[in-house]
Amino acid sequence: MFNLSNLQHIKENEIADAKIEKLRAEQEAARREIEKAEREIVQGENKIKRLMGVLSKEERKARTHRLIERGAILETFIPDAENLTGDEVIAELARVFRAD
């Protein structure tokens, strides 16, 4: 036999089911947000690595340029520098700087 309390239980179950579905939808939305944030983190980390590589390359280029420039300056003050060994250049520099 059908009674009013059965109707009340059916209605309560429908409300509970709707709440459950809403919570599941919210959970799925949160999961998608987390995945998006994780992808953005990975992209950010990759960008940092890329920029660090560019910075390192630029620092090496600047150092190489500076060393070449200073070597060229030294060669203008050391007679026949292009024909000297590294040790001979060091000895010549040591002699000049000790004289001061």
Phi and psi restraints in degrees (range 20) as a CNS / XPLOR table:
assign (resid 1 and name C) (resid 2 and name N)
       (resid 2 and name CA) (resid 2 and name C) 1.0 -89.4 20.0 2
assign (resid 2 and name N) (resid 2 and name CA)
       (resid 2 and name C) (resid 3 and name N) 1.0 130.2 20.0 2
assign (resid 2 and name C) (resid 3 and name N)
       (resid 3 and name CA) (resid 3 and name C) 1.0 -131.6 20.0 2
assign (resid 3 and name N) (resid 3 and name CA)
       (resid 3 and name C) (resid 4 and name N) 1.0 172.5 20.0 2
assign (resid 3 and name C) (resid 4 and name N)
       (resid 4 and name CA) (resid 4 and name C) 1.0 -67.5 20.0 2
assign (resid 4 and name N) (resid 4 and name CA)
       (resid 4 and name C) (resid 5 and name N) 1.0 -32.4 20.0 2
assign (resid 4 and name C) (resid 5 and name N)
       (resid 5 and name CA) (resid 5 and name C) 1.0 -67.5 20.0 2
assign (resid 5 and name N) (resid 5 and name CA)
       (resid 5 and name C) (resid 6 and name N) 1.0 -33.9 20.0 2
assign (resid 5 and name C) (resid 6 and name N)
       (resid 6 and name CA) (resid 6 and name C) 1.0 -62.6 20.0 2
assign (resid 6 and name N) (resid 6 and name CA)
       (resid 6 and name C) (resid 7 and name N) 1.0 -41.2 20.0 2
assign (resid 6 and name C) (resid 7 and name N)
       (resid 7 and name CA) (resid 7 and name C) 1.0 -62.8 20.0 2
assign (resid 7 and name N) (resid 7 and name CA)
       (resid 7 and name C) (resid 8 and name N) 1.0 -39.6 20.0 2
assign (resid 7 and name C) (resid 8 and name N)
       (resid 8 and name CA) (resid 8 and name C) 1.0 -64.1 20.0 2
assign (resid 8 and name N) (resid 8 and name CA)
       (resid 8 and name C) (resid 9 and name N) 1.0 -42.7 20.0 2
assign (resid 8 and name C) (resid 9 and name N)
       (resid 9 and name CA) (resid 9 and name C) 1.0 -64.4 20.0 2
assign (resid 9 and name N) (resid 9 and name CA)
       (resid 9 and name C) (resid 10 and name N) 1.0 -40.8 20.0 2
assign (resid 9 and name C) (resid 10 and name N)
       (resid 10 and name CA) (resid 10 and name C) 1.0 -61.7 20.0 2
assign (resid 10 and name N) (resid 10 and name CA)
       (resid 10 and name C) (resid 11 and name N) 1.0 -44.7 20.0 2
assign (resid 10 and name C) (resid 11 and name N)
       (resid 11 and name CA) (resid 11 and name C) 1.0 -64.5 20.0 2
assign (resid 11 and name N) (resid 11 and name CA)
       (resid 11 and name C) (resid 12 and name N) 1.0 -42.0 20.0 2
assign (resid 11 and name C) (resid 12 and name N)
       (resid 12 and name CA) (resid 12 and name C) 1.0 -63.6 20.0 2
assign (resid 12 and name N) (resid 12 and name CA)
       (resid 12 and name C) (resid 13 and name N) 1.0 -39.9 20.0 2
assign (resid 12 and name C) (resid 13 and name N)
       (resid 13 and name CA) (resid 13 and name C) 1.0 -64.7 20.0 2
assign (resid 13 and name N) (resid 13 and name CA)
       (resid 13 and name C) (resid 14 and name N) 1.0 -40.0 20.0 2
assign (resid 13 and name C) (resid 14 and name N)
       (resid 14 and name CA) (resid 14 and name C) 1.0 -64.2 20.0 2
assign (resid 14 and name N) (resid 14 and name CA)
       (resid 14 and name C) (resid 15 and name N) 1.0 -41.4 20.0 2
assign (resid 14 and name C) (resid 15 and name N)
       (resid 15 and name CA) (resid 15 and name C) 1.0 -64.5 20.0 2
assign (resid 15 and name N) (resid 15 and name CA)
       (resid 15 and name C) (resid 16 and name N) 1.0 -43.7 20.0 2
assign (resid 15 and name C) (resid 16 and name N)
       (resid 16 and name CA) (resid 16 and name C) 1.0 -63.0 20.0 2
assign (resid 16 and name N) (resid 16 and name CA)
       (resid 16 and name C) (resid 17 and name N) 1.0 -42.5 20.0 2
assign (resid 16 and name C) (resid 17 and name N)
       (resid 17 and name CA) (resid 17 and name C) 1.0 -62.0 20.0 2
assign (resid 17 and name N) (resid 17 and name CA)
       (resid 17 and name C) (resid 18 and name N) 1.0 -40.6 20.0 2
assign (resid 17 and name C) (resid 18 and name N)
       (resid 18 and name CA) (resid 18 and name C) 1.0 -64.8 20.0 2
assign (resid 18 and name N) (resid 18 and name CA)
       (resid 18 and name C) (resid 19 and name N) 1.0 -41.5 20.0 2
assign (resid 18 and name C) (resid 19 and name N)
       (resid 19 and name CA) (resid 19 and name C) 1.0 -63.3 20.0 2
assign (resid 19 and name N) (resid 19 and name CA)
       (resid 19 and name C) (resid 20 and name N) 1.0 -42.4 20.0 2
assign (resid 19 and name C) (resid 20 and name N)
       (resid 20 and name CA) (resid 20 and name C) 1.0 -61.6 20.0 2
assign (resid 20 and name N) (resid 20 and name CA)
       (resid 20 and name C) (resid 21 and name N) 1.0 -45.0 20.0 2
assign (resid 20 and name C) (resid 21 and name N)
       (resid 21 and name CA) (resid 21 and name C) 1.0 -62.8 20.0 2
assign (resid 21 and name N) (resid 21 and name CA)
       (resid 21 and name C) (resid 22 and name N) 1.0 -40.5 20.0 2
assign (resid 21 and name C) (resid 22 and name N)
       (resid 22 and name CA) (resid 22 and name C) 1.0 -62.7 20.0 2
assign (resid 22 and name N) (resid 22 and name CA)
       (resid 22 and name C) (resid 23 and name N) 1.0 -44.6 20.0 2
assign (resid 22 and name C) (resid 23 and name N)
       (resid 23 and name CA) (resid 23 and name C) 1.0 -63.6 20.0 2
assign (resid 23 and name N) (resid 23 and name CA)
       (resid 23 and name C) (resid 24 and name N) 1.0 -40.0 20.0 2
assign (resid 23 and name C) (resid 24 and name N)
       (resid 24 and name CA) (resid 24 and name C) 1.0 -63.2 20.0 2
assign (resid 24 and name N) (resid 24 and name CA)
       (resid 24 and name C) (resid 25 and name N) 1.0 -40.4 20.0 2
assign (resid 24 and name C) (resid 25 and name N)
       (resid 25 and name CA) (resid 25 and name C) 1.0 -64.7 20.0 2
assign (resid 25 and name N) (resid 25 and name CA)
       (resid 25 and name C) (resid 26 and name N) 1.0 -42.0 20.0 2
assign (resid 25 and name C) (resid 26 and name N)
       (resid 26 and name CA) (resid 26 and name C) 1.0 -64.4 20.0 2
assign (resid 26 and name N) (resid 26 and name CA)
       (resid 26 and name C) (resid 27 and name N) 1.0 -40.1 20.0 2
assign (resid 26 and name C) (resid 27 and name N)
       (resid 27 and name CA) (resid 27 and name C) 1.0 -62.5 20.0 2
assign (resid 27 and name N) (resid 27 and name CA)
       (resid 27 and name C) (resid 28 and name N) 1.0 -44.1 20.0 2
assign (resid 27 and name C) (resid 28 and name N)
       (resid 28 and name CA) (resid 28 and name C) 1.0 -64.3 20.0 2
assign (resid 28 and name N) (resid 28 and name CA)
       (resid 28 and name C) (resid 29 and name N) 1.0 -41.2 20.0 2
assign (resid 28 and name C) (resid 29 and name N)
       (resid 29 and name CA) (resid 29 and name C) 1.0 -62.9 20.0 2
assign (resid 29 and name N) (resid 29 and name CA)
       (resid 29 and name C) (resid 30 and name N) 1.0 -41.8 20.0 2
assign (resid 29 and name C) (resid 30 and name N)
       (resid 30 and name CA) (resid 30 and name C) 1.0 -64.6 20.0 2
assign (resid 30 and name N) (resid 30 and name CA)
       (resid 30 and name C) (resid 31 and name N) 1.0 -40.3 20.0 2
assign (resid 30 and name C) (resid 31 and name N)
       (resid 31 and name CA) (resid 31 and name C) 1.0 -61.9 20.0 2
assign (resid 31 and name N) (resid 31 and name CA)
       (resid 31 and name C) (resid 32 and name N) 1.0 -42.3 20.0 2
assign (resid 31 and name C) (resid 32 and name N)
       (resid 32 and name CA) (resid 32 and name C) 1.0 -64.7 20.0 2
assign (resid 32 and name N) (resid 32 and name CA)
       (resid 32 and name C) (resid 33 and name N) 1.0 -38.6 20.0 2
assign (resid 32 and name C) (resid 33 and name N)
       (resid 33 and name CA) (resid 33 and name C) 1.0 -63.7 20.0 2
assign (resid 33 and name N) (resid 33 and name CA)
       (resid 33 and name C) (resid 34 and name N) 1.0 -41.7 20.0 2
assign (resid 33 and name C) (resid 34 and name N)
       (resid 34 and name CA) (resid 34 and name C) 1.0 -62.2 20.0 2
assign (resid 34 and name N) (resid 34 and name CA)
       (resid 34 and name C) (resid 35 and name N) 1.0 -45.3 20.0 2
assign (resid 34 and name C) (resid 35 and name N)
       (resid 35 and name CA) (resid 35 and name C) 1.0 -61.3 20.0 2
assign (resid 35 and name N) (resid 35 and name CA)
       (resid 35 and name C) (resid 36 and name N) 1.0 -41.5 20.0 2
assign (resid 35 and name C) (resid 36 and name N)
       (resid 36 and name CA) (resid 36 and name C) 1.0 -62.7 20.0 2
assign (resid 36 and name N) (resid 36 and name CA)
       (resid 36 and name C) (resid 37 and name N) 1.0 -45.1 20.0 2
assign (resid 36 and name C) (resid 37 and name N)
       (resid 37 and name CA) (resid 37 and name C) 1.0 -62.8 20.0 2
assign (resid 37 and name N) (resid 37 and name CA)
       (resid 37 and name C) (resid 38 and name N) 1.0 -39.4 20.0 2
assign (resid 37 and name C) (resid 38 and name N)
       (resid 38 and name CA) (resid 38 and name C) 1.0 -64.3 20.0 2
assign (resid 38 and name N) (resid 38 and name CA)
       (resid 38 and name C) (resid 39 and name N) 1.0 -40.2 20.0 2
assign (resid 38 and name C) (resid 39 and name N)
       (resid 39 and name CA) (resid 39 and name C) 1.0 -63.4 20.0 2
assign (resid 39 and name N) (resid 39 and name CA)
       (resid 39 and name C) (resid 40 and name N) 1.0 -40.8 20.0 2
assign (resid 39 and name C) (resid 40 and name N)
       (resid 40 and name CA) (resid 40 and name C) 1.0 -65.7 20.0 2
assign (resid 40 and name N) (resid 40 and name CA)
       (resid 40 and name C) (resid 41 and name N) 1.0 -36.4 20.0 2
assign (resid 40 and name C) (resid 41 and name N)
       (resid 41 and name CA) (resid 41 and name C) 1.0 -63.2 20.0 2
assign (resid 41 and name N) (resid 41 and name CA)
       (resid 41 and name C) (resid 42 and name N) 1.0 -46.3 20.0 2
assign (resid 41 and name C) (resid 42 and name N)
       (resid 42 and name CA) (resid 42 and name C) 1.0 -61.5 20.0 2
assign (resid 42 and name N) (resid 42 and name CA)
       (resid 42 and name C) (resid 43 and name N) 1.0 -43.3 20.0 2
assign (resid 42 and name C) (resid 43 and name N)
       (resid 43 and name CA) (resid 43 and name C) 1.0 -62.5 20.0 2
assign (resid 43 and name N) (resid 43 and name CA)
       (resid 43 and name C) (resid 44 and name N) 1.0 -40.8 20.0 2
assign (resid 43 and name C) (resid 44 and name N)
       (resid 44 and name CA) (resid 44 and name C) 1.0 -63.9 20.0 2
assign (resid 44 and name N) (resid 44 and name CA)
       (resid 44 and name C) (resid 45 and name N) 1.0 -43.0 20.0 2
assign (resid 44 and name C) (resid 45 and name N)
       (resid 45 and name CA) (resid 45 and name C) 1.0 -62.4 20.0 2
assign (resid 45 and name N) (resid 45 and name CA)
       (resid 45 and name C) (resid 46 and name N) 1.0 -41.7 20.0 2
assign (resid 45 and name C) (resid 46 and name N)
       (resid 46 and name CA) (resid 46 and name C) 1.0 -65.2 20.0 2
assign (resid 46 and name N) (resid 46 and name CA)
       (resid 46 and name C) (resid 47 and name N) 1.0 -37.6 20.0 2
assign (resid 46 and name C) (resid 47 and name N)
       (resid 47 and name CA) (resid 47 and name C) 1.0 -64.7 20.0 2
assign (resid 47 and name N) (resid 47 and name CA)
       (resid 47 and name C) (resid 48 and name N) 1.0 -41.3 20.0 2
assign (resid 47 and name C) (resid 48 and name N)
       (resid 48 and name CA) (resid 48 and name C) 1.0 -60.8 20.0 2
assign (resid 48 and name N) (resid 48 and name CA)
       (resid 48 and name C) (resid 49 and name N) 1.0 -46.0 20.0 2
assign (resid 48 and name C) (resid 49 and name N)
       (resid 49 and name CA) (resid 49 and name C) 1.0 -60.0 20.0 2
assign (resid 49 and name N) (resid 49 and name CA)
       (resid 49 and name C) (resid 50 and name N) 1.0 -43.7 20.0 2
assign (resid 49 and name C) (resid 50 and name N)
       (resid 50 and name CA) (resid 50 and name C) 1.0 -62.4 20.0 2
assign (resid 50 and name N) (resid 50 and name CA)
       (resid 50 and name C) (resid 51 and name N) 1.0 -45.2 20.0 2
assign (resid 50 and name C) (resid 51 and name N)
       (resid 51 and name CA) (resid 51 and name C) 1.0 -67.4 20.0 2
assign (resid 51 and name N) (resid 51 and name CA)
       (resid 51 and name C) (resid 52 and name N) 1.0 -36.1 20.0 2
assign (resid 51 and name C) (resid 52 and name N)
       (resid 52 and name CA) (resid 52 and name C) 1.0 -64.2 20.0 2
assign (resid 52 and name N) (resid 52 and name CA)
       (resid 52 and name C) (resid 53 and name N) 1.0 -38.2 20.0 2
assign (resid 52 and name C) (resid 53 and name N)
       (resid 53 and name CA) (resid 53 and name C) 1.0 -64.7 20.0 2
assign (resid 53 and name N) (resid 53 and name CA)
       (resid 53 and name C) (resid 54 and name N) 1.0 -42.4 20.0 2
assign (resid 53 and name C) (resid 54 and name N)
       (resid 54 and name CA) (resid 54 and name C) 1.0 -63.8 20.0 2
assign (resid 54 and name N) (resid 54 and name CA)
       (resid 54 and name C) (resid 55 and name N) 1.0 -44.5 20.0 2
assign (resid 54 and name C) (resid 55 and name N)
       (resid 55 and name CA) (resid 55 and name C) 1.0 -60.7 20.0 2
assign (resid 55 and name N) (resid 55 and name CA)
       (resid 55 and name C) (resid 56 and name N) 1.0 -45.6 20.0 2
assign (resid 55 and name C) (resid 56 and name N)
       (resid 56 and name CA) (resid 56 and name C) 1.0 -60.6 20.0 2
assign (resid 56 and name N) (resid 56 and name CA)
       (resid 56 and name C) (resid 57 and name N) 1.0 -43.1 20.0 2
assign (resid 56 and name C) (resid 57 and name N)
       (resid 57 and name CA) (resid 57 and name C) 1.0 -63.2 20.0 2
assign (resid 57 and name N) (resid 57 and name CA)
       (resid 57 and name C) (resid 58 and name N) 1.0 -43.8 20.0 2
assign (resid 57 and name C) (resid 58 and name N)
       (resid 58 and name CA) (resid 58 and name C) 1.0 -66.1 20.0 2
assign (resid 58 and name N) (resid 58 and name CA)
       (resid 58 and name C) (resid 59 and name N) 1.0 -38.1 20.0 2
assign (resid 58 and name C) (resid 59 and name N)
       (resid 59 and name CA) (resid 59 and name C) 1.0 -64.4 20.0 2
assign (resid 59 and name N) (resid 59 and name CA)
       (resid 59 and name C) (resid 60 and name N) 1.0 -40.6 20.0 2
assign (resid 59 and name C) (resid 60 and name N)
       (resid 60 and name CA) (resid 60 and name C) 1.0 -64.4 20.0 2
assign (resid 60 and name N) (resid 60 and name CA)
       (resid 60 and name C) (resid 61 and name N) 1.0 -42.4 20.0 2
assign (resid 60 and name C) (resid 61 and name N)
       (resid 61 and name CA) (resid 61 and name C) 1.0 -62.1 20.0 2
assign (resid 61 and name N) (resid 61 and name CA)
       (resid 61 and name C) (resid 62 and name N) 1.0 -42.6 20.0 2
assign (resid 61 and name C) (resid 62 and name N)
       (resid 62 and name CA) (resid 62 and name C) 1.0 -64.6 20.0 2
assign (resid 62 and name N) (resid 62 and name CA)
       (resid 62 and name C) (resid 63 and name N) 1.0 -41.6 20.0 2
assign (resid 62 and name C) (resid 63 and name N)
       (resid 63 and name CA) (resid 63 and name C) 1.0 -65.2 20.0 2
assign (resid 63 and name N) (resid 63 and name CA)
       (resid 63 and name C) (resid 64 and name N) 1.0 -44.9 20.0 2
assign (resid 63 and name C) (resid 64 and name N)
       (resid 64 and name CA) (resid 64 and name C) 1.0 -59.6 20.0 2
assign (resid 64 and name N) (resid 64 and name CA)
       (resid 64 and name C) (resid 65 and name N) 1.0 -44.5 20.0 2
assign (resid 64 and name C) (resid 65 and name N)
       (resid 65 and name CA) (resid 65 and name C) 1.0 -61.4 20.0 2
assign (resid 65 and name N) (resid 65 and name CA)
       (resid 65 and name C) (resid 66 and name N) 1.0 -45.3 20.0 2
assign (resid 65 and name C) (resid 66 and name N)
       (resid 66 and name CA) (resid 66 and name C) 1.0 -61.8 20.0 2
assign (resid 66 and name N) (resid 66 and name CA)
       (resid 66 and name C) (resid 67 and name N) 1.0 -44.4 20.0 2
assign (resid 66 and name C) (resid 67 and name N)
       (resid 67 and name CA) (resid 67 and name C) 1.0 -64.2 20.0 2
assign (resid 67 and name N) (resid 67 and name CA)
       (resid 67 and name C) (resid 68 and name N) 1.0 -42.2 20.0 2
assign (resid 67 and name C) (resid 68 and name N)
       (resid 68 and name CA) (resid 68 and name C) 1.0 -64.5 20.0 2
assign (resid 68 and name N) (resid 68 and name CA)
       (resid 68 and name C) (resid 69 and name N) 1.0 -45.3 20.0 2
assign (resid 68 and name C) (resid 69 and name N)
       (resid 69 and name CA) (resid 69 and name C) 1.0 -61.1 20.0 2
assign (resid 69 and name N) (resid 69 and name CA)
       (resid 69 and name C) (resid 70 and name N) 1.0 -46.2 20.0 2
assign (resid 69 and name C) (resid 70 and name N)
       (resid 70 and name CA) (resid 70 and name C) 1.0 -69.3 20.0 2
assign (resid 70 and name N) (resid 70 and name CA)
       (resid 70 and name C) (resid 71 and name N) 1.0 -35.3 20.0 2
assign (resid 70 and name C) (resid 71 and name N)
       (resid 71 and name CA) (resid 71 and name C) 1.0 -63.3 20.0 2
assign (resid 71 and name N) (resid 71 and name CA)
       (resid 71 and name C) (resid 72 and name N) 1.0 -40.3 20.0 2
assign (resid 71 and name C) (resid 72 and name N)
       (resid 72 and name CA) (resid 72 and name C) 1.0 -65.0 20.0 2
assign (resid 72 and name N) (resid 72 and name CA)
       (resid 72 and name C) (resid 73 and name N) 1.0 -39.3 20.0 2
assign (resid 72 and name C) (resid 73 and name N)
       (resid 73 and name CA) (resid 73 and name C) 1.0 -62.6 20.0 2
assign (resid 73 and name N) (resid 73 and name CA)
       (resid 73 and name C) (resid 74 and name N) 1.0 -46.4 20.0 2
assign (resid 73 and name C) (resid 74 and name N)
       (resid 74 and name CA) (resid 74 and name C) 1.0 -60.1 20.0 2
assign (resid 74 and name N) (resid 74 and name CA)
       (resid 74 and name C) (resid 75 and name N) 1.0 -39.9 20.0 2
assign (resid 74 and name C) (resid 75 and name N)
       (resid 75 and name CA) (resid 75 and name C) 1.0 -63.0 20.0 2
assign (resid 75 and name N) (resid 75 and name CA)
       (resid 75 and name C) (resid 76 and name N) 1.0 -26.3 20.0 2
assign (resid 75 and name C) (resid 76 and name N)
       (resid 76 and name CA) (resid 76 and name C) 1.0 -72.5 20.0 2
assign (resid 76 and name N) (resid 76 and name CA)
       (resid 76 and name C) (resid 77 and name N) 1.0 -21.4 20.0 2
assign (resid 76 and name C) (resid 77 and name N)
       (resid 77 and name CA) (resid 77 and name C) 1.0 -102.2 20.0 2
assign (resid 77 and name N) (resid 77 and name CA)
       (resid 77 and name C) (resid 78 and name N) 1.0 -13.2 20.0 2
assign (resid 77 and name C) (resid 78 and name N)
       (resid 78 and name CA) (resid 78 and name C) 1.0 -107.8 20.0 2
assign (resid 78 and name N) (resid 78 and name CA)
       (resid 78 and name C) (resid 79 and name N) 1.0 114.9 20.0 2
assign (resid 78 and name C) (resid 79 and name N)
       (resid 79 and name CA) (resid 79 and name C) 1.0 -61.0 20.0 2
assign (resid 79 and name N) (resid 79 and name CA)
       (resid 79 and name C) (resid 80 and name N) 1.0 134.7 20.0 2
assign (resid 79 and name C) (resid 80 and name N)
       (resid 80 and name CA) (resid 80 and name C) 1.0 58.6 20.0 2
assign (resid 80 and name N) (resid 80 and name CA)
       (resid 80 and name C) (resid 81 and name N) 1.0 32.4 20.0 2
assign (resid 80 and name C) (resid 81 and name N)
       (resid 81 and name CA) (resid 81 and name C) 1.0 -61.4 20.0 2
assign (resid 81 and name N) (resid 81 and name CA)
       (resid 81 and name C) (resid 82 and name N) 1.0 -33.9 20.0 2
assign (resid 81 and name C) (resid 82 and name N)
       (resid 82 and name CA) (resid 82 and name C) 1.0 -65.5 20.0 2
assign (resid 82 and name N) (resid 82 and name CA)
       (resid 82 and name C) (resid 83 and name N) 1.0 -19.1 20.0 2
assign (resid 82 and name C) (resid 83 and name N)
       (resid 83 and name CA) (resid 83 and name C) 1.0 -98.5 20.0 2
assign (resid 83 and name N) (resid 83 and name CA)
       (resid 83 and name C) (resid 84 and name N) 1.0 -1.4 20.0 2
assign (resid 83 and name C) (resid 84 and name N)
       (resid 84 and name CA) (resid 84 and name C) 1.0 -91.1 20.0 2
assign (resid 84 and name N) (resid 84 and name CA)
       (resid 84 and name C) (resid 85 and name N) 1.0 152.5 20.0 2
assign (resid 84 and name C) (resid 85 and name N)
       (resid 85 and name CA) (resid 85 and name C) 1.0 -79.8 20.0 2
assign (resid 85 and name N) (resid 85 and name CA)
       (resid 85 and name C) (resid 86 and name N) 1.0 169.8 20.0 2
assign (resid 85 and name C) (resid 86 and name N)
       (resid 86 and name CA) (resid 86 and name C) 1.0 -60.0 20.0 2
assign (resid 86 and name N) (resid 86 and name CA)
       (resid 86 and name C) (resid 87 and name N) 1.0 -42.5 20.0 2
assign (resid 86 and name C) (resid 87 and name N)
       (resid 87 and name CA) (resid 87 and name C) 1.0 -64.1 20.0 2
assign (resid 87 and name N) (resid 87 and name CA)
       (resid 87 and name C) (resid 88 and name N) 1.0 -37.2 20.0 2
assign (resid 87 and name C) (resid 88 and name N)
       (resid 88 and name CA) (resid 88 and name C) 1.0 -68.1 20.0 2
assign (resid 88 and name N) (resid 88 and name CA)
       (resid 88 and name C) (resid 89 and name N) 1.0 -37.2 20.0 2
assign (resid 88 and name C) (resid 89 and name N)
       (resid 89 and name CA) (resid 89 and name C) 1.0 -65.5 20.0 2
assign (resid 89 and name N) (resid 89 and name CA)
       (resid 89 and name C) (resid 90 and name N) 1.0 -42.6 20.0 2
assign (resid 89 and name C) (resid 90 and name N)
       (resid 90 and name CA) (resid 90 and name C) 1.0 -60.9 20.0 2
assign (resid 90 and name N) (resid 90 and name CA)
       (resid 90 and name C) (resid 91 and name N) 1.0 -44.8 20.0 2
assign (resid 90 and name C) (resid 91 and name N)
       (resid 91 and name CA) (resid 91 and name C) 1.0 -62.0 20.0 2
assign (resid 91 and name N) (resid 91 and name CA)
       (resid 91 and name C) (resid 92 and name N) 1.0 -41.5 20.0 2
assign (resid 91 and name C) (resid 92 and name N)
       (resid 92 and name CA) (resid 92 and name C) 1.0 -65.2 20.0 2
assign (resid 92 and name N) (resid 92 and name CA)
       (resid 92 and name C) (resid 93 and name N) 1.0 -43.2 20.0 2
assign (resid 92 and name C) (resid 93 and name N)
       (resid 93 and name CA) (resid 93 and name C) 1.0 -64.3 20.0 2
assign (resid 93 and name N) (resid 93 and name CA)
       (resid 93 and name C) (resid 94 and name N) 1.0 -42.5 20.0 2
assign (resid 93 and name C) (resid 94 and name N)
       (resid 94 and name CA) (resid 94 and name C) 1.0 -61.9 20.0 2
assign (resid 94 and name N) (resid 94 and name CA)
       (resid 94 and name C) (resid 95 and name N) 1.0 -40.8 20.0 2
assign (resid 94 and name C) (resid 95 and name N)
       (resid 95 and name CA) (resid 95 and name C) 1.0 -63.9 20.0 2
assign (resid 95 and name N) (resid 95 and name CA)
       (resid 95 and name C) (resid 96 and name N) 1.0 -44.8 20.0 2
assign (resid 95 and name C) (resid 96 and name N)
       (resid 96 and name CA) (resid 96 and name C) 1.0 -66.7 20.0 2
assign (resid 96 and name N) (resid 96 and name CA)
       (resid 96 and name C) (resid 97 and name N) 1.0 -43.7 20.0 2
assign (resid 96 and name C) (resid 97 and name N)
       (resid 97 and name CA) (resid 97 and name C) 1.0 -74.9 20.0 2
assign (resid 97 and name N) (resid 97 and name CA)
       (resid 97 and name C) (resid 98 and name N) 1.0 -26.3 20.0 2
assign (resid 97 and name C) (resid 98 and name N)
       (resid 98 and name CA) (resid 98 and name C) 1.0 -72.0 20.0 2
assign (resid 98 and name N) (resid 98 and name CA)
       (resid 98 and name C) (resid 99 and name N) 1.0 -26.8 20.0 2
assign (resid 98 and name C) (resid 99 and name N)
       (resid 99 and name CA) (resid 99 and name C) 1.0 -69.5 20.0 2
assign (resid 99 and name N) (resid 99 and name CA)
       (resid 99 and name C) (resid 100 and name N) 1.0 -24.8 20.0 2
